[in-house]
Amino acid sequence: MSPSPNPVAHDHLPFFITSPGSTDWLLLVMAFTLVAAALLAGVFFLHIHSLPERLAHKGQKLQFEIVAVMCLLALFTHAHLLWVAALLLAFIDLPDFLSPMNRIARASEKLAGLPSPEPAQEDASARGEHGHA
């Protein structure tokens, strides 16, 4: 026995009105679309949010770490000014002050007649490692 429409209803019903007991396909399509749109918006937000880190990755390690911390703070505190500052810092090339200072120190040691440090010790100090035992 097929359900009969209400006598007051129009003869032609829109496609999205389903008969009782049948599947509402429009609801399923819209639910899937809503979930997919929310996931894509989240991925897009995180992709844009990591932009300063990806830009600073080409630069110096210290600059990259500062930008990464600023981006994390901006993400968790919703302080958008930190993200803007991280983006600006990522675009700026920081000057290398360490190399000239190391050259001055080596030249001063040479003038003073002190023995120069071993190459392995220089490499460790250039990377920021300390030889604590």
One Martini backbone bead per residue (centre of mass of N, CA, C, O) as a GRO file, in nm:
protein
  133
    1MET     BB    1   0.092   0.040   0.027
    2SER     BB    2   0.066   0.358  -0.066
    3PRO     BB    3   0.116   0.668   0.011
    4SER     BB    4  -0.093   0.932   0.051
    5PRO     BB    5  -0.148   1.236  -0.005
    6ASN     BB    6  -0.244   1.519   0.086
    7PRO     BB    7  -0.520   1.692  -0.022
    8VAL     BB    8  -0.377   1.989   0.016
    9ALA     BB    9  -0.163   1.920  -0.165
   10HIS     BB   10   0.023   1.936  -0.417
   11ASP     BB   11   0.096   1.774  -0.707
   12HIS     BB   12   0.377   1.929  -0.706
   13LEU     BB   13   0.676   1.834  -0.569
   14PRO     BB   14   0.964   1.871  -0.456
   15PHE     BB   15   1.257   1.681  -0.460
   16PHE     BB   16   1.321   1.713  -0.132
   17ILE     BB   17   1.061   1.562  -0.086
   18THR     BB   18   0.986   1.294   0.107
   19SER     BB   19   0.875   1.006   0.175
   20PRO     BB   20   0.775   0.807   0.403
   21GLY     BB   21   1.066   0.608   0.491
   22SER     BB   22   1.276   0.756   0.330
   23THR     BB   23   1.559   0.879   0.205
   24ASP     BB   24   1.753   1.172   0.274
   25TRP     BB   25   1.974   1.288   0.044
   26LEU     BB   26   2.017   1.586   0.105
   27LEU     BB   27   2.111   1.551   0.395
   28LEU     BB   28   2.361   1.374   0.332
   29VAL     BB   29   2.505   1.572   0.143
   30MET     BB   30   2.519   1.812   0.346
   31ALA     BB   31   2.677   1.666   0.567
   32PHE     BB   32   2.925   1.602   0.397
   33THR     BB   33   2.983   1.897   0.312
   34LEU     BB   34   3.025   2.009   0.599
   35VAL     BB   35   3.261   1.828   0.684
   36ALA     BB   36   3.450   1.895   0.446
   37ALA     BB   37   3.459   2.203   0.491
   38ALA     BB   38   3.577   2.196   0.777
   39LEU     BB   39   3.838   2.044   0.706
   40LEU     BB   40   3.941   2.240   0.485
   41ALA     BB   41   3.951   2.491   0.666
   42GLY     BB   42   4.158   2.377   0.868
   43VAL     BB   43   4.386   2.323   0.666
   44PHE     BB   44   4.406   2.613   0.560
   45PHE     BB   45   4.470   2.748   0.829
   46LEU     BB   46   4.733   2.584   0.892
   47HIS     BB   47   4.880   2.661   0.633
   48ILE     BB   48   4.881   2.968   0.684
   49HIS     BB   49   5.003   2.956   0.977
   50SER     BB   50   5.287   2.819   0.858
   51LEU     BB   51   5.425   3.034   0.674
   52PRO     BB   52   5.657   3.158   0.848
   53GLU     BB   53   5.811   2.891   0.890
   54ARG     BB   54   5.865   2.830   0.589
   55LEU     BB   55   6.025   3.095   0.539
   56ALA     BB   56   6.242   3.058   0.786
   57HIS     BB   57   6.383   2.786   0.697
   58LYS     BB   58   6.604   2.932   0.507
   59GLY     BB   59   6.741   3.044   0.736
   60GLN     BB   60   6.816   3.075   1.041
   61LYS     BB   61   6.785   2.901   1.328
   62LEU     BB   62   6.701   3.124   1.526
   63GLN     BB   63   6.482   3.248   1.352
   64PHE     BB   64   6.309   2.993   1.327
   65GLU     BB   65   6.253   2.955   1.632
   66ILE     BB   66   6.115   3.225   1.685
   67VAL     BB   67   5.889   3.191   1.475
   68ALA     BB   68   5.772   2.926   1.587
   69VAL     BB   69   5.694   3.035   1.867
   70MET     BB   70   5.510   3.263   1.769
   71CYS     BB   71   5.309   3.077   1.621
   72LEU     BB   72   5.223   2.909   1.866
   73LEU     BB   73   5.121   3.143   2.036
   74ALA     BB   74   4.911   3.239   1.827
   75LEU     BB   75   4.747   2.975   1.819
   76PHE     BB   76   4.680   2.950   2.143
   77THR     BB   77   4.601   3.280   2.193
   78HIS     BB   78   4.495   3.458   1.948
   79ALA     BB   79   4.753   3.643   1.868
   80HIS     BB   80   4.788   3.805   1.572
   81LEU     BB   81   5.041   3.980   1.615
   82LEU     BB   82   5.244   3.746   1.629
   83TRP     BB   83   5.204   3.649   1.339
   84VAL     BB   84   5.288   3.911   1.200
   85ALA     BB   85   5.570   3.923   1.329
   86ALA     BB   86   5.665   3.650   1.215
   87LEU     BB   87   5.635   3.726   0.919
   88LEU     BB   88   5.833   3.965   0.922
   89LEU     BB   89   6.078   3.802   1.034
   90ALA     BB   90   6.090   3.602   0.790
   91PHE     BB   91   6.164   3.835   0.573
   92ILE     BB   92   6.410   3.891   0.742
   93ASP     BB   93   6.755   3.941   0.723
   94LEU     BB   94   6.983   3.844   0.935
   95PRO     BB   95   7.266   3.925   1.054
   96ASP     BB   96   7.608   3.810   1.076
   97PHE     BB   97   7.786   3.831   1.384
   98LEU     BB   98   7.958   3.570   1.445
   99SER     BB   99   8.181   3.552   1.229
  100PRO     BB  100   8.341   3.816   1.289
  101MET     BB  101   8.392   3.751   1.589
  102ASN     BB  102   8.558   3.493   1.539
  103ARG     BB  103   8.779   3.628   1.373
  104ILE     BB  104   8.872   3.823   1.594
  105ALA     BB  105   8.942   3.608   1.804
  106ARG     BB  106   9.156   3.455   1.634
  107ALA     BB  107   9.339   3.702   1.585
  108SER     BB  108   9.395   3.763   1.885
  109GLU     BB  109   9.523   3.489   1.951
  110LYS     BB  110   9.751   3.510   1.746
  111LEU     BB  111   9.878   3.774   1.860
  112ALA     BB  112   9.915   3.643   2.159
  113GLY     BB  113  10.012   3.330   2.114
  114LEU     BB  114   9.786   3.139   2.111
  115PRO     BB  115   9.642   2.856   2.079
  116SER     BB  116   9.453   2.704   1.867
  117PRO     BB  117   9.180   2.554   1.828
  118GLU     BB  118   9.036   2.283   1.757
  119PRO     BB  119   8.830   2.188   1.504
  120ALA     BB  120   8.619   2.033   1.678
  121GLN     BB  121   8.574   2.270   1.876
  122GLU     BB  122   8.475   2.474   1.665
  123ASP     BB  123   8.228   2.317   1.562
  124ALA     BB  124   8.082   2.303   1.835
  125SER     BB  125   8.068   2.615   1.879
  126ALA     BB  126   7.910   2.680   1.613
  127ARG     BB  127   7.657   2.493   1.705
  128GLY     BB  128   7.632   2.529   2.039
  129GLU     BB  129   7.810   2.334   2.180
  130HIS     BB  130   7.899   2.175   2.484
  131GLY     BB  131   8.183   2.029   2.675
  132HIS     BB  132   8.023   1.872   2.893
  133ALA     BB  133   8.073   1.600   3.147
   0.00000   0.00000   0.00000
